[in-house]
Amino acid sequence: AWGKTPVRCADTPGFIVNRVARPFYAEALRLYEERVADPATIDAVLRECGGFKMGPFELTDLIGQDVNEAVTRSVWESFFQDPKFTPSLAQRRLVESRRLGRKSGQGWYAYGDDVPRAEPHTAPAEKAPASVTVHGDLFPADALPGLIGTAGVRVGRGQGVPSYPGFIELPGGARLALADGTAPDAAAEPTIHFDLALDYRAATRIALSPSSRVSEQALKEAIGLFQALGKKVSVIGHAPGMIVARTVWMLVDFALDAVGREVAHAEDVDTAMRLGVNYPLGPLEWGRRLTAYRVAEALDVLHDEYPTGRYAPSQALRRQAVREEYS
């Protein structure tokens, strides 16, 4: 009668949405605490590249920092302080200073009639390279070679056996590679990681994270290449897993874990996340697009980078990955 779509859920801490959505806030806060990017840039990348309707900083300002932090702390304590649910010290300090968001006039952002909107970091215009060479399989960014060619940049194909993960070789020799959980400096070659997009055709912004071995000229080539595709570019600090990819991998893991523990059926989890918090895709659908095998592989790499248990793939994700690998 209210025009709502009900779903069934077990009586468990956080039910569906408040349990599965924790990484959407937690990963953004972790990236901020690591000084990878500022709140406006993280929000913009998740909106304009990831397809989310609001970024986590603007959304928690709307919800109320005290309310969001209390939910996070409650779920964390209910799961006996499981590191996957660890609250943010930065958010706790915001609450303690009574910067609660829109309702107090100040949260991550300032509010008021005369307060200018915080702008994300956007790189200045650069010239696109005349040509690039694609090596291997860019899945799930396989739309990029076609988009690059349509933009007037010549696209060559590398010789040899196709491999995953592939990369785009820039004229100067630096590599553009999709975020895979490793830090940019882990590669032997100068590497610039680019973020996962919901849809590379529709995305209006892309985040880049260059290794310390990448030259200024190579970074300009990468920026110019994505600008030629009609994208705004945000250059961020060293971030294993970037912004969108890291967030989505964790959402997939949390959703599969909830299904594996019979919190709710898979269809109900996706329905709750799409209709309850307006996600562009249900996390389980996103997981099918990316494949559980590759999500588990990426989280294993992140777990090596941060060996706290926070990024260790759930048993449900590992089981799904095995099923997919041998099906």
N, C-alpha and C positions, 0 to 999 in steps of 0.2 A: 504493500500500500504506500510505502515511502518512496517507491521507485528505486530501491536498492537491490543488489544481487547478493543473496546470502551464500556463505560457504560454511562448511562444517570443519570444526577444529577441536583437537583434544584440549583438555584443561591443563595448560603448560605455561611456564613463564613467557610472557610476551606474545602468546598465541601465535599468529602467523606474521602479521606486518611488523610488530615491534620486535620480533625476533629476527626475521630475515633481513630487515632494513638496516640493522646496526652497521654493517660495513659502509653503507652509503655515507654515513656521517663520520665513522671512525677513520676511514682511509683519508678523507679530506683533512681531518684534524691532524692525523699523523704526518701528512705531507706538509701541512703548515708548520707543525712543530719542528720538522726537519729543515725548514726554510727552503723548501723546493720551489714554492710559489706563494703568492699572497692570496687571500680569500677571493678577491674579485676575479683573479685569473683562474683559480680552481673552479669556481662557479661557472665561469664562461666556457671553459673547456668541457665540463660535464653537460652543460646545456647545448652548446653549439656543435660539439663533436659527438658526445654521448647520446644526445637526444632526450635528456631528462628535462622536464618542464621547468624545474628550479634547481639551482645548485644547493649543496648542503648548508652553506653558510647563510644564504638568504632564507632558506627554508627554516633553519633553526631560529633565526631572528623572528620569523613569522610565528612559529610555534611558541616561542619563548625559550630562552636558554635554560632557565631553571626547570621547565617541564621536560625538555629533551634530555638534559643531563640527569634528571631524576629517573627517567625511564631507563637510560643506559645503565645507571648505577644499580637500579633494581634488578634488571635482567642479569647483570654481572654477578651480583650477590646471590641471586636465585640459582645460578649455575656454579656456585661455590668458587667464584673468582676465576673462572675459566679465562685464560689469556686471550681467547678469541673475542671476548666481550669487554676487554679492559677499557674503562673510561679515560677521557682525555684530561690531562692536567691543565691544558690551555683553556678548555671549556669550564673547568671547575673555577679557575681564577676569574673568568668572565662573570660567572654567577656570584662569586664572593664579592666582586666589586659592584654588583647590582646593575651590570650592563646586560639587561635581559632581552634586548632586541627591540622590536617596534614598540612594545608597550611601555618601555622605559625611555625611548628616544635614542638609545645607543646599545648596540650589541657588537657584532662584527662590523657593522656599518652604522653610520650616523643617520638619523632621520629628522626631517623637518622641512618646512617649505623652502628655505633658502640653502639647504645643504646639497652640494653637488653630488651626483652619483659617482661612486668609486668605479674607476675604469680598469679593465684587465690590461695586463701587459700585452701589447701588440707590436710586432716587429715592423720597422719602416720598410718601405718598398725596396725590393732588390730585383735585379735582372735575372730572368730565368735562364738556365743553361740551354744551349742549342740542342743537346742530345744527352740521353742517359742510356744505360745498359741494364736490363733486368736479368738477374740470375736466379734461377730456381723458382719455387712456388711461393707466392706472396699471401696465400690464404691466411686470414680472411680479408686481405686487402687486395684481392685479385682484380678489383675494378680499376686500380690505379693506372696500370699501363695504358688502358684504353682512354682514360681521362687525360693522361699526359699527352698521348698522341693527338687527341682532339684539340688540345691547347696549343698545338703547333710545335711541340718538342719531339724530335726524332727519338724513337724508342728502338734500341737494338736488343737482341737476345744473346745472352752469354752462351758460350759453347760448353759442351759436356753434359753429363747426366743431370736432369732436373732434380733439385733437392728442396727440402723444407727444413728450416726456414730459409727463404730466399732473401734477396736484398736488391736494392737499386743502386747501381754504381754511378756516382757523379763524375763529371769530366776530370776533376782533380784526383780521383781515386778513392775518395771517402765513400763510405757505404751508408745508405739509408735503410734501416731495418725496423720492422714492426716490433714494438715492445714485447719481450718474451720473459720478463722476470729478472733478467740479469742487469747489472749496472752497466752503463755505457762503456766504462773503462775496462770491463771484463774482456772485451774483444781485443784481439791482437792488432786489428786494423783500425784506423780512425773511423769511428762509427757514430752516427746520429740516429737515435731511436725516435720513431714517430708513434703516436698514440693510436689505440683502437678507436674506430668510429662505428656508430650504429649503421651508417650508410655513407660511404665515402663520396657518393654523388651529391647527396643532400647536405652533408656537413658544411658549415660555413667557417669553421675554425679547426686548426690542428695544433697540437703541442709537439715541440721538438726538444729532445734532451741530448746535447752533444757530449762526447767524451772529451777529456782534457787534451787528447792528441789531434782533435779536429781543428783545422786552421780556420781563421776568420773568413777566408775566401770560400772554403768548403761550406761553412755554415750559411754564407750568403747565397750560395748556389741552391742549398736545400730550401731556404726561405723563399727564394725567387721561384723555385719549382712549384711549391704549393700555392704561392700567390697567383701563379699563372693558371691554376685550377680554380681560382675564385675563392680561395680560403684565406682568412686572416690567420696569422701565425703567432703563437705564443712560445717563446723560448723559455724553458724552465730549467731548474737545477738538476743535478744527478738524482734520478729517482728510479730505482728498480721497479719495473711494471708501470711506470708513468702514472697517469691519473685515471683515465677511463678504464683501461685494461685491468689495472689492479683492483678497482672498485667492482667491476663486473665479475672478475674471477671469484672474488670473495662472496658476492651475492649468489652466484651459481653454487658455490660450496655450501653456503648457509641454507639455501633452498633444498638442495639434495639431502643435506643432513636432516632437515625437518621432515622430509618425506620418508627418509630411511628410518627415522624414529617414530613414524606413524603419527606425527603431529597433524597432518592433513594429507589428502590426496594431491598428486602433482597438479592436476587441473585446478584445484581449489587454491593452491599456493600461487600459481600464476595469475589466476583471476583476482585474488586478494591484492597482489602487488600492482597489477595494472589498474584496477578500479579503485583500490583503497588509497594508493599513494601515487597513482598516475604515472607509473613507469612506462617507457616506450615499448618494452617487451617484458613478458614475464621472465624471471631469471632462469627458469628451466628451459624455456624456449630459446633464450640466449645461449644457454649451455649446449643445446642441440646444434645450434648454428656453429659454435666454436669447437664442438666435440669435447666430451668429458675428458678424453685422453689428453688433449692439449691443455685444458684448464688445469688438470692435476699436475701435468709436467711443469707448467708455469709456476704453480703454487709451491711445488717442490723446490724450484730454483729460488723463489722468494724465501722459503723456509731456511735455505742455506744462507741467504743474505741476513735474515733476522731469525736466528735459532732460538726463539722463545716459545714456540708452539702456536703462535698467533696464525701463521700461514700454513701450518701442516694440513694437508688435505684430509677431509673427513673420510671415515671408512666408507660412507655411502658414495662419495665421489670416486674413491679408488675402485670400488666394486663396479660402478658404472663405466669407468674408464677401461677396466678389463673386459667387460661385456662388449663394449664398442670395438676394442682392439681385435678381439677374436671372433667377431660376428661376420 
